[in-house]
C-alpha cells in the first residue's frame, strides 16, 4: 500500500472525445500477472454460475480495453500498459 503519494483521476473532455487524466500509472508497477479466464475466476457467488460467454464458451481476459494483447508483463486494470491512458476512451 502506497501512503506516500496522492493519486488523482478524472475524465477530461477533448475534441477527440473523453480521455482519462491520471497519474496512477506513474506509481503502479508493471509486473508478471496471470491472464484470467473462466477457469481461474471460478464460480460467481450469487448466480452460482461460471464467468463465461453467452454461448457457454470460456472467457479469456487476454486483451485490454483497447484490444491490446496482455503480455506476460502488464499492469493491473483495464489497460495493458501506461501509454494506453493517453488514448481517447470514446
N, C-alpha and C positions, 0 to 999 in steps of 0.2 A: 504494500500500500504506500502510495506516494503522498506524504503530507506536506512536502516542501513546495510543490508547485500548484498554482491555481490555474486550472484548465478552463478555457471558455469555448462555447459552441453556440452558433446561431445560424440561421438561414439568411442569405443575402440575395436580394433580387437584382439581377443584372439584365441587360438587353437580351442575352442568350437564354435566360431562364433563372431558376433558383440554383444557388450554389451553397455548399456548406462552408462556413467560416469558423475555423477552429485551430487551436494549437495543440490539440490532443496528440497528434502523430509526432510531435517533437519529443514526447515523453513515453509513448507506447512502444515497447521494444519489438523488433522483428524476432521471431523465434520459430522453432520447429513445432508446428501444431498438427494434430491429426486431421485428416479430411473426414468430416462427419457424414454419416449416412443413416439410412433406416436401421441398419444393424447396430450401429454404435449408439443411437439415440434410445433404442428400446421402445417401450410402450408408453403412450400418453396416459396420464393419471385418470382423468375424468372419463373419456370415452373408452378407455381400455383398448385402444387400437394403436397399431404401429403408425409412425410417420411415413406415409407412402403417397405416391401419385394416385390420382383418381382411378386409374386403371389397375391399381394394386401393385404396380412395379416399384422397385426400390428408388428412393431419392438419394442422390449423391451430391453433397454440397461442395463440389469442386470448382465452382465458378463464383465470382463475386457479383456485386450489384451491376457492374458494367460489363459482365460476361468475360472478365479476365480469368485466366487459369489461376487457381490457388496452388502455387508451387509448394514444395516441401517447407520452404521458409516463407512465412507470410505474417500478417498481423491479424489479431482477433477483430471481429466485427464485419461489417458489410463490404469492406474494401480489401483487396489483396495486398495493396501497398499504399504508402502515404501519398504518392503522386496522384492517385485517383481522386483525392479530395479537391483538387483544383479543377475537376471536370464539372460540367453542368449536370445537376441531378435530373431535372426535367424542365 
